[in-house]
């Protein structure tokens, strides 16, 4: 993948006007095709962030900090990077190959009936795909255990994190913030 290049802050201001945090589950980018991956905070050191990848390769990382007890540097704020435009198509293809549409919409966040066990104090993950005005969202409490499709969902999450290079973009954003 091409290296990340910070984009002008003015572009970010226009894009993020009126946006809310992922915990409010609002749709902030009307009319845009994107893949959205988010992790919530927890009662530990879990970082809370959203990553949006748009059809044109624009990537928005929005950091909300971390849970209680975190000793890691806090990632707070918006960071915009330009990636290859193929990244969006690759993410959509990967989700389609892994039967994303066949998964339930909720695993233990609002409805925990699919969970044979529910462990507390875990973060939640949101995966959202909007393409051609069709929206599909899955929310997953990582404390929801023992449900049908758990291994498939874990593979999808690992694949998205690797394809998005989550650790790398968070590290880059922390460096950008320090400069």
N, C-alpha and C positions, 0 to 999 in steps of 0.2 A: 504494500500500500504506500501511496505517496505520503510524505511527512505532513504533519498537521501544521496549518498556517493560521494564525489568529486573523480574524476578519475585523473590519472596522467596528468600533463600539456603536456607532450610529446605526448600523444595520441591526444590531442587537436591540437597540432601543425601539426601533420601528417594529421588529418581530415580537418583542415581549410585552408590548403595551397591553395592559389589561389581563395578563396571564396570571393564573393562580397556581398554587402548589399542587403537586400530584395527589396529595392526600385529599383534595377536594374533588378529584376526578372530573375536572372540567375539561372541555374541549377547546384548547387555546388557539388553534391554528386553523380557523375556518377555511375550507376549500383546498387545503394542502394535503398531498399524499405524504405519509410518513410512517416510520416504524418507531415505536416508543418503548423503551425499556426503563423500568424504575425499580429502585429498592428503597423501602422505607427504613426509618430508624427503628431501634429496639431498646430494651433496657440493658444494653451492653455498649459495645463500641461500634455498632453497625453504622456505616456511613449512609446518609440519605441523599439520593440523587435521582435525577431523570436524565435520560439520554434520548434525544430525538434525532433521527436521520431522515432528511427530506429527499425527495426524488432527485433533486439537483446535486446531492452530495453534501449539502450544508448540514453540519452536525452541531446541535446545541446541547451542552452539558449544563445542567442546572443543579447546583449543590445546595443542600439545606443543612449541612453540618453532620453531626453524629449523635448517637444515643448517649445515655448517661454512662459515665465511666470511661469515656474514650480518652486515650492518651495520644492518638494520632492527630496530626494537624487537621483542622476543620476546613472542609471545602464548602465555602458559602459563596453564592453568586452565580452569575451566568458566564459561560465561556463558549465562544462560537469558533468553529473550525471548518475549513473547507476540505472535504474528502473527495475521492473520485465519485462521480455520479453513479457508477456501477454498484456502489455499496448498498444503496437502497434496493436495487434489483436483486442483489445477492441475498440480502436479508429476507426479502419477500419469497424468493425461491427456496431458501432454507426452511422457512416457516411452512410453506406449502408441502415440501417434501416430507416434513415431520408430522404431517396431519394436524396442524395447528387448529384448523376449523372444527375438527372432531372433538376437541377438548371442551370440558365444561367451562362456563364463564367464571365460576367462583369455586375456589378450593379453600374453605375454612376462614374466609374473611367475613362475609355476611352470612353465609350458609355453611355450617360445618357438618352437614349430614353425610357428606362423602368421606369424612375422615373417620377412621377406626380409632384413632387417638388424636388428641389436640394438646400439644405442648405449648406452654405460655412463653411470653417474652421474646418471640421470634419476629424478625422483620417480614414484611410482605413484598412480593414481587408483582409488578404489573407489566404485562406484555400487550401491546396494542398495535394493530396494523390498520391503517386507513389507506385505501387505494380505490380510486375511481368512486369516491363518495360512499364506499362500503367500509363499515367499521367493525372490527372484531377485537374484543378486549378480554383478557384473562387476568384474574387477580388470584394470587396464591400466597397464603400464610404458610411460611416455611415450617411452622409448628404442626401443620395438618399432615398426619402420617397415615400410611396404610390404605391408600385409596387406589382404585383401578386407574392405571395410566401414570402412576407416580414416577416410575423410571423414565417413561417417555418425556414427561414434563421436565424432569431433572436434566435430561439430555438436551432438550430445547434451550433451557436456561444456560447450561454450560456452553452450548454452541453459540448462542447470542453473545454471551460475555466474551468469548474468544474472538468472534468475528468483529465485534465492536471494539475489542481491545480495551475493556473497561479499566483495568488497572493502569494501563499506559495513559489513557486520556485523563484519568484522575491525577496521576503523577504530573503530567504535562500541565494541567490546569493549576496545580499547586505551585509549580515553578513559574508559570505565567503570572499568578497572583503575587508572588514574591517580588517579581521584577517591576 
